[in-house]
Amino acid sequence: NKRVYPASVMANAVENYKRDYIDQKRALGELNHPAEPVVNPERAAIMTESLKEARAKDAIYYEGKAKVLSTPMGKIVENLLSDGVKIGVSSRGLGSLMPTNGINVVGEDFTLTTAADVVFDPSAQSSFVEGVYEQAEWIYESGMWKQIDLEFQRERLKRAKLKEHNQVKLEVFESFLKTL
């Protein structure tokens, strides 16, 4: 995004965000970046649970863990992930920019308004989500290991049984109609 975030600016913004939002269980993220800088709880899709500094070679970045919420937007995210859609995350914040040699340096007043919104085109390739299901097990199927979400499979089985049950009721009803 042609911006440079000085390490001290990011460290300060992240610590403030952890204290004011993550620790207070208020660290919501939306599905897509909205036009406004503030988070709208009605559009919440995820909640960031942790955020920590990480390093690779000479770069500093932040890794986090987020929970998909049971909200309408969260259900959309859940279904996209379950259908194999590759999604990303992107932070959102406010602060001043200082143009320097064709790039913008983010100022000391930078504040995170959300650690992560769910997006489909994140500004960094490393911002694509690597989902981990906490209620998952592994099965060996068709020559490869696959992770399965146990709760999702239970719900799928319930729906299948309900569908079978409804089919039997329909057949009984149709049989009754033929006797009239």
C-alpha positions in Angstrom: 0.0 0.0 0.0 3.1 2.2 -0.3 3.1 2.9 3.4 5.9 2.4 5.9 4.8 1.6 9.5 7.8 2.3 11.8 8.3 -0.5 14.3 7.7 1.8 17.3 4.4 3.1 15.8 3.1 -0.4 15.2 4.2 -1.7 18.6 2.4 1.2 20.4 -0.7 0.8 18.3 -0.8 -3.0 18.8 -0.3 -2.7 22.6 -3.1 -0.1 22.9 -5.4 -2.3 20.7 -4.6 -5.4 22.8 -5.4 -3.5 26.1 -8.5 -1.6 24.9 -10.1 -4.2 22.6 -8.6 -7.8 22.7 -8.3 -7.9 26.5 -11.9 -6.5 26.8 -13.3 -9.0 24.2 -14.3 -6.1 21.9 -11.8 -6.7 19.0 -14.4 -7.1 16.2 -13.7 -7.2 12.5 -16.1 -6.9 9.7 -16.7 -8.7 6.4 -14.9 -6.3 3.9 -13.6 -2.9 4.8 -16.5 -0.5 5.2 -16.2 3.2 4.2 -16.2 4.3 7.9 -13.2 3.9 10.1 -15.2 2.7 13.2 -16.4 -0.9 13.6 -20.1 -1.5 13.2 -21.1 -4.4 15.5 -24.0 -5.2 13.2 -21.5 -6.2 10.5 -19.1 -8.0 12.8 -17.8 -11.3 11.3 -14.8 -12.2 13.5 -13.3 -11.4 16.9 -9.5 -11.1 17.3 -8.4 -13.2 20.4 -4.7 -12.6 20.2 -2.1 -10.6 18.4 1.7 -10.9 18.7 4.8 -9.6 17.1 6.7 -12.0 14.8 9.9 -11.7 12.8 11.2 -13.1 9.5 14.6 -12.1 8.2 14.7 -8.3 8.6 10.9 -7.8 8.7 8.6 -7.4 11.7 5.0 -8.4 11.3 2.0 -9.4 13.5 0.3 -12.7 13.8 -3.1 -13.1 15.3 -5.8 -15.6 16.1 -9.5 -14.7 15.5 -12.7 -16.5 16.1 -15.5 -16.6 13.4 -18.6 -15.2 15.1 -22.1 -16.7 15.0 -23.4 -13.4 13.6 -25.0 -13.2 10.1 -21.7 -11.9 8.6 -19.8 -14.5 10.6 -22.0 -17.3 9.1 -21.1 -16.0 5.6 -17.4 -16.2 6.5 -17.9 -19.7 8.0 -19.6 -21.0 4.9 -17.0 -19.4 2.6 -14.3 -21.1 4.5 -16.1 -24.4 4.6 -16.6 -24.2 0.8 -12.9 -23.8 0.3 -12.8 -20.0 -0.5 -9.5 -18.4 0.2 -10.0 -15.3 2.3 -7.6 -12.8 3.7 -7.4 -10.3 6.6 -6.5 -6.6 6.6 -6.1 -4.2 9.5 -7.8 -0.8 9.6 -6.5 2.2 11.3 -6.3 6.0 11.5 -3.3 8.3 11.6 -1.3 10.9 9.8 0.9 10.2 6.8 4.2 11.9 6.0 5.2 11.6 2.3 8.9 10.7 2.0 10.6 9.7 -1.2 7.4 8.4 -2.9 6.1 6.5 0.1 4.0 7.5 3.0 5.4 7.1 6.5 2.7 6.5 9.1 2.9 9.0 12.0 3.1 8.5 15.8 -0.7 9.2 16.1 -1.6 5.9 14.3 -4.3 3.9 16.0 -5.8 0.5 15.0 -9.5 0.6 14.7 -9.5 -3.2 14.0 -6.7 -5.7 13.9 -8.5 -7.6 11.2 -11.4 -7.3 8.7 -12.1 -10.3 6.5 -11.2 -9.3 2.9 -10.8 -11.1 -0.4 -7.9 -9.0 -1.8 -5.5 -8.3 1.1 -2.7 -5.8 0.4 -0.1 -8.4 1.4 0.1 -12.0 0.1 1.0 -13.2 3.6 -2.4 -11.9 4.8 -4.3 -14.9 3.5 -5.9 -16.9 6.2 -4.6 -20.3 7.3 -7.7 -21.6 9.1 -7.4 -23.9 12.0 -10.5 -25.6 13.3 -10.2 -26.3 17.0 -12.9 -28.9 16.9 -11.4 -30.9 14.1 -10.0 -34.3 13.5 -8.1 -35.8 10.6 -9.3 -38.6 8.3 -7.5 -40.4 5.5 -9.7 -40.3 2.4 -8.9 -40.9 -1.3 -5.2 -41.2 -0.6 -4.7 -38.0 1.4 -5.2 -36.7 4.9 -8.1 -34.2 5.3 -9.1 -32.2 8.3 -12.8 -32.4 9.2 -14.8 -30.1 11.4 -16.7 -32.4 13.8 -19.5 -29.9 14.6 -20.1 -29.2 10.9 -20.3 -32.9 10.2 -22.7 -33.5 13.1 -25.0 -30.7 11.7 -24.7 -32.2 8.2 -25.7 -35.6 9.5 -28.7 -34.1 11.4 -29.9 -32.3 8.3 -29.5 -35.5 6.3 -31.6 -37.5 8.8 -34.2 -34.7 8.9 -34.4 -34.8 5.1 -34.8 -38.6 5.2 -37.5 -38.3 7.8 -39.3 -35.7 5.7 -39.0 -37.9 2.7 -40.7 -40.8 4.5 -43.5 -38.5 5.8 -44.0 -37.3 2.2 -44.2 -40.9 0.9 -46.8 -41.8 3.6 -48.8 -38.8 2.8 -48.7 -39.5 -1.0 -49.7 -43.1 -0.3 -52.7 -41.8 1.8 -53.7 -39.4 -1.1 -53.8 -42.4 -3.5 -56.4 -44.1 -1.3 -58.9 -41.2 -1.6 
